[in-house]
Amino acid sequence: MQRVCFTLHVREGCLEEYSARHAEVWPEMRQALWDAGWHNYSIFARDDGLIVGYFETEDFDAALAAMDGLEINARWQALMAPLVEAEEGRRVDESLNRLPMIFALHRSPAEDI
């Protein structure tokens, strides 16, 4: 299982709208993400618009590819595009700044004894 952490940045003045839209993610979009392998998906926000996302997947590239080309994803990306600073010519989901994992505590240290 891969643990994926990424950052994005919401445009100034758009954090409230970004948060509101994520409070009402369409059921079809939620199902598409799940089916594509985006499990235990969480998004966190800092007041200055920094977004930190986390999810678990068997294969990061496959999870991205599974969403690519889906009509529901195209609609969601178009809805979110005005709110997020993305690389020129790229969708928001193509502009994830992936962070390398450097530490994880998966079980109790007592289990190592």
LUMDOLUM-14957 format. One record per residue: x, y, z of N, C-alpha, C, CB in turn; residue in three letters; residue number from 0. Coordinates in nm, 3 decimals, padded with zeros to 5 digits, always signed. Glycine has a CB too. Example, Ala and Ser with C-alpha at 12.3 -4.5 7.8 and 13.67 -1.06 7.14 Angstrom:
2
+---------+---------+---------+---------+---------+---------+---------+---------+---------+---------+---------+---------+-----+-----+
!     n.x !     n.y !     n.z !    ca.x !    ca.y !    ca.z !     c.x !     c.y !     c.z !    cb.x !    cb.y !    cb.z !   r !   k !
+---------+---------+---------+---------+---------+---------+---------+---------+---------+---------+---------+---------+-----+-----+
! +01.319 ! -00.569 ! +00.780 ! +01.230 ! -00.450 ! +00.780 ! +01.320 ! -00.330 ! +00.780 ! +01.131 ! -00.447 ! +00.905 ! ALA !   0 !
! +01.285 ! -00.225 ! +00.708 ! +01.367 ! -00.106 ! +00.714 ! +01.290 ! +00.003 ! +00.787 ! +01.408 ! -00.060 ! +00.572 ! SER !   1 !
+---------+---------+---------+---------+---------+---------+---------+---------+---------+---------+---------+---------+-----+-----+
END
This chain:
113
+---------+---------+---------+---------+---------+---------+---------+---------+---------+---------+---------+---------+-----+-----+
!     n.x !     n.y !     n.z !    ca.x !    ca.y !    ca.z !     c.x !     c.y !     c.z !    cb.x !    cb.y !    cb.z !   r !   k !
+---------+---------+---------+---------+---------+---------+---------+---------+---------+---------+---------+---------+-----+-----+
! +00.084 ! -00.118 ! +00.000 ! +00.000 ! +00.000 ! +00.000 ! +00.088 ! +00.125 ! +00.000 ! -00.095 ! +00.000 ! +00.122 ! MET !   0 !
! +00.063 ! +00.216 ! -00.088 ! +00.136 ! +00.343 ! -00.093 ! +00.058 ! +00.448 ! -00.017 ! +00.160 ! +00.388 ! -00.241 ! GLN !   1 !
! +00.128 ! +00.526 ! +00.063 ! +00.068 ! +00.640 ! +00.131 ! +00.113 ! +00.763 ! +00.054 ! +00.111 ! +00.648 ! +00.283 ! ARG !   2 !
! +00.016 ! +00.841 ! +00.007 ! +00.045 ! +00.955 ! -00.078 ! +00.005 ! +01.083 ! -00.006 ! -00.028 ! +00.943 ! -00.214 ! VAL !   3 !
! +00.099 ! +01.176 ! +00.003 ! +00.072 ! +01.307 ! +00.059 ! +00.108 ! +01.409 ! -00.048 ! +00.152 ! +01.332 ! +00.193 ! CYS !   4 !
! +00.022 ! +01.509 ! -00.064 ! +00.048 ! +01.610 ! -00.166 ! +00.003 ! +01.747 ! -00.116 ! -00.025 ! +01.574 ! -00.296 ! PHE !   5 !
! +00.054 ! +01.850 ! -00.182 ! +00.011 ! +01.986 ! -00.153 ! -00.042 ! +02.052 ! -00.280 ! +00.126 ! +02.069 ! -00.093 ! THR !   6 !
! -00.127 ! +02.147 ! -00.258 ! -00.180 ! +02.238 ! -00.360 ! -00.193 ! +02.373 ! -00.292 ! -00.319 ! +02.188 ! -00.421 ! LEU !   7 !
! -00.226 ! +02.474 ! -00.368 ! -00.251 ! +02.604 ! -00.307 ! -00.378 ! +02.662 ! -00.367 ! -00.130 ! +02.700 ! -00.328 ! HIS !   8 !
! -00.469 ! +02.700 ! -00.279 ! -00.594 ! +02.763 ! -00.320 ! -00.566 ! +02.911 ! -00.344 ! -00.707 ! +02.744 ! -00.212 ! VAL !   9 !
! -00.627 ! +02.965 ! -00.449 ! -00.610 ! +03.107 ! -00.481 ! -00.660 ! +03.193 ! -00.364 ! -00.685 ! +03.144 ! -00.612 ! ARG !  10 !
! -00.596 ! +03.307 ! -00.349 ! -00.634 ! +03.400 ! -00.242 ! -00.783 ! +03.432 ! -00.251 ! -00.550 ! +03.529 ! -00.250 ! GLU !  11 !
! -00.850 ! +03.424 ! -00.137 ! -00.992 ! +03.455 ! -00.128 ! -01.085 ! +03.342 ! -00.168 ! -01.020 ! +03.571 ! -00.213 ! GLY !  12 !
! -01.030 ! +03.224 ! -00.201 ! -01.112 ! +03.113 ! -00.249 ! -01.123 ! +02.996 ! -00.151 ! -01.057 ! +03.063 ! -00.378 ! CYS !  13 !
! -01.058 ! +03.006 ! -00.036 ! -01.055 ! +02.892 ! +00.056 ! -01.194 ! +02.854 ! +00.106 ! -00.965 ! +02.922 ! +00.175 ! LEU !  14 !
! -01.276 ! +02.953 ! +00.136 ! -01.411 ! +02.924 ! +00.185 ! -01.491 ! +02.847 ! +00.080 ! -01.484 ! +03.054 ! +00.223 ! GLU !  15 !
! -01.483 ! +02.890 ! -00.044 ! -01.554 ! +02.821 ! -00.153 ! -01.497 ! +02.682 ! -00.177 ! -01.548 ! +02.903 ! -00.281 ! GLU !  16 !
! -01.365 ! +02.669 ! -00.173 ! -01.300 ! +02.540 ! -00.189 ! -01.350 ! +02.442 ! -00.082 ! -01.146 ! +02.555 ! -00.182 ! TYR !  17 !
! -01.354 ! +02.490 ! +00.041 ! -01.399 ! +02.406 ! +00.152 ! -01.546 ! +02.369 ! +00.137 ! -01.378 ! +02.479 ! +00.286 ! SER !  18 !
! -01.628 ! +02.466 ! +00.096 ! -01.772 ! +02.440 ! +00.078 ! -01.795 ! +02.334 ! -00.029 ! -01.846 ! +02.570 ! +00.042 ! ALA !  19 !
! -01.722 ! +02.342 ! -00.138 ! -01.739 ! +02.243 ! -00.245 ! -01.697 ! +02.104 ! -00.199 ! -01.659 ! +02.284 ! -00.369 ! ARG !  20 !
! -01.594 ! +02.096 ! -00.117 ! -01.551 ! +01.966 ! -00.068 ! -01.644 ! +01.911 ! +00.041 ! -01.409 ! +01.974 ! -00.015 ! HIS !  21 !
! -01.721 ! +01.997 ! +00.103 ! -01.821 ! +01.950 ! +00.199 ! -01.938 ! +01.882 ! +00.129 ! -01.872 ! +02.067 ! +00.284 ! ALA !  22 !
! -01.947 ! +01.902 ! -00.003 ! -02.057 ! +01.846 ! -00.081 ! -02.008 ! +01.774 ! -00.206 ! -02.155 ! +01.956 ! -00.120 ! GLU !  23 !
! -01.901 ! +01.695 ! -00.193 ! -01.851 ! +01.620 ! -00.308 ! -01.961 ! +01.527 ! -00.356 ! -01.721 ! +01.540 ! -00.271 ! VAL !  24 !
! -01.984 ! +01.529 ! -00.487 ! -02.091 ! +01.449 ! -00.546 ! -02.072 ! +01.301 ! -00.516 ! -02.097 ! +01.472 ! -00.698 ! TRP !  25 !
! -02.179 ! +01.230 ! -00.486 ! -02.167 ! +01.086 ! -00.459 ! -02.098 ! +01.010 ! -00.573 ! -02.306 ! +01.027 ! -00.434 ! PRO !  26 !
! -02.125 ! +01.048 ! -00.697 ! -02.063 ! +00.981 ! -00.811 ! -01.911 ! +01.004 ! -00.814 ! -02.127 ! +01.029 ! -00.943 ! GLU !  27 !
! -01.870 ! +01.122 ! -00.771 ! -01.727 ! +01.153 ! -00.767 ! -01.660 ! +01.074 ! -00.655 ! -01.703 ! +01.304 ! -00.747 ! MET !  28 !
! -01.727 ! +01.067 ! -00.540 ! -01.673 ! +00.989 ! -00.428 ! -01.657 ! +00.842 ! -00.468 ! -01.766 ! +01.001 ! -00.305 ! ARG !  29 !
! -01.757 ! +00.789 ! -00.538 ! -01.750 ! +00.649 ! -00.582 ! -01.639 ! +00.628 ! -00.684 ! -01.884 ! +00.605 ! -00.640 ! GLN !  30 !
! -01.626 ! +00.722 ! -00.778 ! -01.521 ! +00.712 ! -00.880 ! -01.383 ! +00.711 ! -00.815 ! -01.531 ! +00.828 ! -00.981 ! ALA !  31 !
! -01.360 ! +00.799 ! -00.718 ! -01.232 ! +00.803 ! -00.648 ! -01.205 ! +00.669 ! -00.578 ! -01.230 ! +00.918 ! -00.545 ! LEU !  32 !
! -01.306 ! +00.620 ! -00.508 ! -01.290 ! +00.493 ! -00.436 ! -01.257 ! +00.380 ! -00.534 ! -01.418 ! +00.460 ! -00.357 ! TRP !  33 !
! -01.335 ! +00.372 ! -00.643 ! -01.314 ! +00.266 ! -00.741 ! -01.177 ! +00.276 ! -00.807 ! -01.423 ! +00.271 ! -00.847 ! ASP !  34 !
! -01.124 ! +00.398 ! -00.818 ! -00.993 ! +00.420 ! -00.880 ! -00.878 ! +00.393 ! -00.784 ! -00.984 ! +00.562 ! -00.932 ! ALA !  35 !
! -00.910 ! +00.367 ! -00.657 ! -00.805 ! +00.331 ! -00.562 ! -00.764 ! +00.442 ! -00.467 ! -00.687 ! +00.286 ! -00.634 ! GLY !  36 !
! -00.842 ! +00.550 ! -00.459 ! -00.813 ! +00.660 ! -00.366 ! -00.882 ! +00.628 ! -00.234 ! -00.862 ! +00.801 ! -00.423 ! TRP !  37 !
! -00.812 ! +00.561 ! -00.142 ! -00.873 ! +00.518 ! -00.016 ! -00.818 ! +00.601 ! +00.100 ! -00.847 ! +00.368 ! +00.009 ! HIS !  38 !
! -00.900 ! +00.614 ! +00.205 ! -00.865 ! +00.693 ! +00.324 ! -00.817 ! +00.833 ! +00.283 ! -00.755 ! +00.621 ! +00.406 ! ASN !  39 !
! -00.890 ! +00.892 ! +00.192 ! -00.855 ! +01.022 ! +00.133 ! -00.900 ! +01.134 ! +00.227 ! -00.919 ! +01.038 ! -00.007 ! TYR !  40 !
! -00.807 ! +01.221 ! +00.261 ! -00.835 ! +01.336 ! +00.348 ! -00.769 ! +01.460 ! +00.290 ! -00.785 ! +01.310 ! +00.493 ! SER !  41 !
! -00.830 ! +01.575 ! +00.313 ! -00.774 ! +01.703 ! +00.272 ! -00.774 ! +01.795 ! +00.392 ! -00.854 ! +01.765 ! +00.152 ! ILE !  42 !
! -00.662 ! +01.866 ! +00.411 ! -00.646 ! +01.961 ! +00.520 ! -00.612 ! +02.096 ! +00.458 ! -00.535 ! +01.915 ! +00.622 ! PHE !  43 !
! -00.648 ! +02.204 ! +00.527 ! -00.621 ! +02.338 ! +00.475 ! -00.564 ! +02.428 ! +00.583 ! -00.749 ! +02.400 ! +00.418 ! ALA !  44 !
! -00.472 ! +02.511 ! +00.541 ! -00.418 ! +02.615 ! +00.627 ! -00.484 ! +02.747 ! +00.585 ! -00.261 ! +02.623 ! +00.618 ! ARG !  45 !
! -00.493 ! +02.842 ! +00.676 ! -00.562 ! +02.969 ! +00.649 ! -00.508 ! +03.044 ! +00.528 ! -00.552 ! +03.057 ! +00.769 ! ASP !  46 !
! -00.381 ! +03.025 ! +00.494 ! -00.323 ! +03.096 ! +00.380 ! -00.349 ! +03.026 ! +00.246 ! -00.174 ! +03.112 ! +00.400 ! ASP !  47 !
! -00.428 ! +02.919 ! +00.248 ! -00.466 ! +02.850 ! +00.125 ! -00.384 ! +02.726 ! +00.093 ! -00.455 ! +02.943 ! +00.013 ! GLY !  48 !
! -00.287 ! +02.693 ! +00.178 ! -00.211 ! +02.571 ! +00.156 ! -00.304 ! +02.451 ! +00.179 ! -00.086 ! +02.564 ! +00.249 ! LEU !  49 !
! -00.307 ! +02.362 ! +00.085 ! -00.386 ! +02.239 ! +00.095 ! -00.289 ! +02.123 ! +00.107 ! -00.482 ! +02.222 ! -00.029 ! ILE !  50 !
! -00.314 ! +02.035 ! +00.202 ! -00.238 ! +01.911 ! +00.218 ! -00.337 ! +01.797 ! +00.207 ! -00.161 ! +01.907 ! +00.356 ! VAL !  51 !
! -00.312 ! +01.710 ! +00.111 ! -00.399 ! +01.595 ! +00.090 ! -00.324 ! +01.466 ! +00.121 ! -00.453 ! +01.591 ! -00.053 ! GLY !  52 !
! -00.400 ! +01.365 ! +00.159 ! -00.343 ! +01.235 ! +00.192 ! -00.440 ! +01.127 ! +00.146 ! -00.314 ! +01.222 ! +00.345 ! TYR !  53 !
! -00.386 ! +01.023 ! +00.083 ! -00.468 ! +00.905 ! +00.055 ! -00.378 ! +00.784 ! +00.047 ! -00.548 ! +00.923 ! -00.076 ! PHE !  54 !
! -00.440 ! +00.668 ! +00.051 ! -00.369 ! +00.542 ! +00.040 ! -00.416 ! +00.472 ! -00.087 ! -00.391 ! +00.453 ! +00.165 ! GLU !  55 !
! -00.322 ! +00.409 ! -00.156 ! -00.355 ! +00.342 ! -00.281 ! -00.257 ! +00.229 ! -00.307 ! -00.354 ! +00.443 ! -00.398 ! THR !  56 !
! -00.298 ! +00.134 ! -00.384 ! -00.208 ! +00.025 ! -00.424 ! -00.104 ! +00.076 ! -00.523 ! -00.288 ! -00.091 ! -00.486 ! GLU !  57 !
! -00.144 ! +00.171 ! -00.610 ! -00.054 ! +00.218 ! -00.716 ! -00.093 ! +00.362 ! -00.750 ! -00.062 ! +00.125 ! -00.843 ! ASP !  58 !
! -00.008 ! +00.458 ! -00.714 ! -00.037 ! +00.600 ! -00.734 ! -00.064 ! +00.632 ! -00.881 ! +00.078 ! +00.684 ! -00.683 ! PHE !  59 !
! +00.025 ! +00.588 ! -00.970 ! +00.008 ! +00.618 ! -01.112 ! -00.121 ! +00.557 ! -01.166 ! +00.127 ! +00.566 ! -01.192 ! ASP !  60 !
! -00.153 ! +00.436 ! -01.124 ! -00.277 ! +00.371 ! -01.169 ! -00.399 ! +00.444 ! -01.114 ! -00.279 ! +00.224 ! -01.124 ! ALA !  61 !
! -00.391 ! +00.494 ! -00.991 ! -00.504 ! +00.568 ! -00.932 ! -00.529 ! +00.697 ! -01.009 ! -00.476 ! +00.600 ! -00.784 ! ALA !  62 !
! -00.423 ! +00.766 ! -01.048 ! -00.440 ! +00.887 ! -01.131 ! -00.495 ! +00.851 ! -01.268 ! -00.306 ! +00.961 ! -01.146 ! LEU !  63 !
! -00.440 ! +00.749 ! -01.329 ! -00.482 ! +00.709 ! -01.463 ! -00.628 ! +00.664 ! -01.465 ! -00.392 ! +00.597 ! -01.515 ! ALA !  64 !
! -00.672 ! +00.598 ! -01.358 ! -00.810 ! +00.551 ! -01.353 ! -00.910 ! +00.666 ! -01.351 ! -00.830 ! +00.464 ! -01.230 ! ALA !  65 !
! -00.870 ! +00.780 ! -01.297 ! -00.958 ! +00.897 ! -01.294 ! -00.953 ! +00.976 ! -01.426 ! -00.921 ! +00.989 ! -01.178 ! MET !  66 !
! -00.840 ! +00.967 ! -01.494 ! -00.821 ! +01.041 ! -01.618 ! -00.922 ! +00.995 ! -01.722 ! -00.677 ! +01.023 ! -01.671 ! ASP !  67 !
! -00.989 ! +01.089 ! -01.783 ! -01.084 ! +01.057 ! -01.889 ! -01.225 ! +01.029 ! -01.842 ! -01.035 ! +00.940 ! -01.963 ! GLY !  68 !
! -01.245 ! +01.016 ! -01.710 ! -01.381 ! +00.998 ! -01.660 ! -01.458 ! +01.129 ! -01.669 ! -01.380 ! +00.945 ! -01.514 ! LEU !  69 !
! -01.578 ! +01.124 ! -01.719 ! -01.660 ! +01.245 ! -01.733 ! -01.683 ! +01.313 ! -01.599 ! -01.794 ! +01.210 ! -01.798 ! GLU !  70 !
! -01.706 ! +01.236 ! -01.495 ! -01.730 ! +01.294 ! -01.362 ! -01.606 ! +01.368 ! -01.314 ! -01.771 ! +01.184 ! -01.260 ! ILE !  71 !
! -01.488 ! +01.316 ! -01.341 ! -01.365 ! +01.382 ! -01.302 ! -01.344 ! +01.510 ! -01.383 ! -01.246 ! +01.288 ! -01.320 ! ASN !  72 !
! -01.372 ! +01.506 ! -01.511 ! -01.359 ! +01.626 ! -01.594 ! -01.449 ! +01.738 ! -01.542 ! -01.393 ! +01.593 ! -01.742 ! ALA !  73 !
! -01.571 ! +01.703 ! -01.504 ! -01.663 ! +01.805 ! -01.449 ! -01.610 ! +01.860 ! -01.316 ! -01.804 ! +01.745 ! -01.429 ! ARG !  74 !
! -01.560 ! +01.771 ! -01.229 ! -01.508 ! +01.816 ! -01.100 ! -01.386 ! +01.905 ! -01.118 ! -01.473 ! +01.695 ! -01.011 ! TRP !  75 !
! -01.295 ! +01.864 ! -01.205 ! -01.174 ! +01.943 ! -01.229 ! -01.209 ! +02.081 ! -01.284 ! -01.080 ! +01.869 ! -01.325 ! GLN !  76 !
! -01.307 ! +02.088 ! -01.373 ! -01.350 ! +02.217 ! -01.429 ! -01.411 ! +02.305 ! -01.320 ! -01.452 ! +02.196 ! -01.543 ! ALA !  77 !
! -01.484 ! +02.245 ! -01.228 ! -01.545 ! +02.319 ! -01.117 ! -01.439 ! +02.375 ! -01.022 ! -01.641 ! +02.229 ! -01.041 ! LEU !  78 !
! -01.335 ! +02.297 ! -00.998 ! -01.232 ! +02.336 ! -00.902 ! -01.123 ! +02.425 ! -00.962 ! -01.170 ! +02.214 ! -00.843 ! MET !  79 !
! -01.103 ! +02.420 ! -01.092 ! -00.994 ! +02.491 ! -01.158 ! -00.985 ! +02.639 ! -01.123 ! -01.008 ! +02.477 ! -01.305 ! ALA !  80 !
! -01.095 ! +02.714 ! -01.118 ! -01.083 ! +02.856 ! -01.086 ! -01.036 ! +02.885 ! -00.943 ! -01.214 ! +02.924 ! -01.110 ! PRO !  81 !
! -01.044 ! +02.785 ! -00.856 ! -01.012 ! +02.805 ! -00.715 ! -00.868 ! +02.770 ! -00.679 ! -01.105 ! +02.724 ! -00.632 ! LEU !  82 !
! -00.801 ! +02.693 ! -00.762 ! -00.672 ! +02.635 ! -00.727 ! -00.563 ! +02.684 ! -00.823 ! -00.679 ! +02.482 ! -00.728 ! VAL !  83 !
! -00.447 ! +02.713 ! -00.766 ! -00.330 ! +02.747 ! -00.847 ! -00.274 ! +02.617 ! -00.903 ! -00.222 ! +02.826 ! -00.763 ! GLU !  84 !
! -00.287 ! +02.599 ! -01.032 ! -00.236 ! +02.478 ! -01.098 ! -00.133 ! +02.519 ! -01.202 ! -00.352 ! +02.396 ! -01.164 ! ALA !  85 !
! -00.052 ! +02.425 ! -01.240 ! +00.047 ! +02.451 ! -01.344 ! -00.026 ! +02.483 ! -01.475 ! +00.143 ! +02.329 ! -01.362 ! GLU !  86 !
! +00.030 ! +02.579 ! -01.548 ! -00.032 ! +02.621 ! -01.673 ! -00.056 ! +02.503 ! -01.766 ! +00.056 ! +02.725 ! -01.742 ! GLU !  87 !
! -00.179 ! +02.494 ! -01.816 ! -00.215 ! +02.389 ! -01.909 ! -00.241 ! +02.254 ! -01.846 ! -00.110 ! +02.374 ! -02.008 ! GLY !  88 !
! -00.243 ! +02.250 ! -01.713 ! -00.265 ! +02.122 ! -01.643 ! -00.386 ! +02.132 ! -01.552 ! -00.140 ! +02.081 ! -01.562 ! ARG !  89 !
! -00.457 ! +02.021 ! -01.538 ! -00.569 ! +02.015 ! -01.444 ! -00.514 ! +02.016 ! -01.302 ! -00.657 ! +01.888 ! -01.469 ! ARG !  90 !
! -00.604 ! +02.044 ! -01.209 ! -00.566 ! +02.043 ! -01.068 ! -00.507 ! +01.908 ! -01.028 ! -00.687 ! +02.077 ! -00.979 ! VAL !  91 !
! -00.571 ! +01.799 ! -01.067 ! -00.523 ! +01.666 ! -01.027 ! -00.392 ! +01.628 ! -01.095 ! -00.628 ! +01.562 ! -01.058 ! ASP !  92 !
! -00.351 ! +01.702 ! -01.197 ! -00.222 ! +01.679 ! -01.261 ! -00.113 ! +01.767 ! -01.199 ! -00.232 ! +01.706 ! -01.411 ! GLU !  93 !
! -00.152 ! +01.855 ! -01.109 ! -00.059 ! +01.951 ! -01.049 ! -00.031 ! +01.923 ! -00.902 ! -00.113 ! +02.091 ! -01.063 ! SER !  94 !
! -00.058 ! +01.801 ! -00.859 ! -00.031 ! +01.766 ! -00.720 ! +00.119 ! +01.770 ! -00.695 ! -00.089 ! +01.626 ! -00.686 ! LEU !  95 !
! +00.159 ! +01.837 ! -00.590 ! +00.300 ! +01.839 ! -00.548 ! +00.318 ! +01.728 ! -00.446 ! +00.342 ! +01.980 ! -00.489 ! ASN !  96 !
! +00.360 ! +01.613 ! -00.493 ! +00.372 ! +01.496 ! -00.405 ! +00.491 ! +01.511 ! -00.312 ! +00.385 ! +01.367 ! -00.487 ! ARG !  97 !
! +00.469 ! +01.480 ! -00.184 ! +00.574 ! +01.486 ! -00.083 ! +00.624 ! +01.345 ! -00.052 ! +00.522 ! +01.556 ! +00.046 ! LEU !  98 !
! +00.754 ! +01.329 ! -00.041 ! +00.807 ! +01.196 ! -00.007 ! +00.781 ! +01.164 ! +00.141 ! +00.959 ! +01.188 ! -00.038 ! PRO !  99 !
! +00.746 ! +01.040 ! +00.168 ! +00.726 ! +00.998 ! +00.306 ! +00.862 ! +00.967 ! +00.366 ! +00.631 ! +00.873 ! +00.315 ! MET ! 100 !
! +00.887 ! +01.022 ! +00.486 ! +01.015 ! +00.995 ! +00.551 ! +01.001 ! +00.921 ! +00.683 ! +01.088 ! +01.125 ! +00.574 ! ILE ! 101 !
! +00.880 ! +00.910 ! +00.734 ! +00.858 ! +00.834 ! +00.857 ! +00.712 ! +00.795 ! +00.865 ! +00.900 ! +00.917 ! +00.982 ! PHE ! 102 !
! +00.686 ! +00.676 ! +00.917 ! +00.550 ! +00.629 ! +00.943 ! +00.552 ! +00.534 ! +01.061 ! +00.489 ! +00.560 ! +00.817 ! ALA ! 103 !
! +00.458 ! +00.549 ! +01.150 ! +00.442 ! +00.457 ! +01.263 ! +00.318 ! +00.374 ! +01.232 ! +00.428 ! +00.535 ! +01.401 ! LEU ! 104 !
! +00.341 ! +00.250 ! +01.190 ! +00.232 ! +00.163 ! +01.145 ! +00.178 ! +00.070 ! +01.254 ! +00.279 ! +00.081 ! +01.029 ! HIS ! 105 !
! +00.256 ! +00.052 ! +01.357 ! +00.214 ! -00.038 ! +01.463 ! +00.280 ! +00.005 ! +01.592 ! +00.249 ! -00.186 ! +01.429 ! ARG ! 106 !
! +00.238 ! -00.051 ! +01.701 ! +00.293 ! -00.019 ! +01.831 ! +00.440 ! -00.058 ! +01.837 ! +00.213 ! -00.090 ! +01.941 ! SER ! 107 !
! +00.525 ! +00.030 ! +01.891 ! +00.666 ! -00.007 ! +01.908 ! +00.684 ! -00.134 ! +01.990 ! +00.743 ! +00.108 ! +01.974 ! PRO ! 108 !
! +00.591 ! -00.164 ! +02.078 ! +00.600 ! -00.286 ! +02.160 ! +00.597 ! -00.411 ! +02.073 ! +00.486 ! -00.291 ! +02.263 ! ALA ! 109 !
! +00.539 ! -00.402 ! +01.953 ! +00.533 ! -00.517 ! +01.863 ! +00.669 ! -00.552 ! +01.806 ! +00.436 ! -00.489 ! +01.751 ! GLU ! 110 !
! +00.766 ! -00.460 ! +01.817 ! +00.900 ! -00.484 ! +01.766 ! +00.986 ! -00.565 ! +01.862 ! +00.968 ! -00.354 ! +01.736 ! ASP ! 111 !
! +00.938 ! -00.582 ! +01.983 ! +01.016 ! -00.650 ! +02.086 ! +01.008 ! -00.801 ! +02.068 ! +00.967 ! -00.610 ! +02.225 ! ILE ! 112 !
+---------+---------+---------+---------+---------+---------+---------+---------+---------+---------+---------+---------+-----+-----+
END
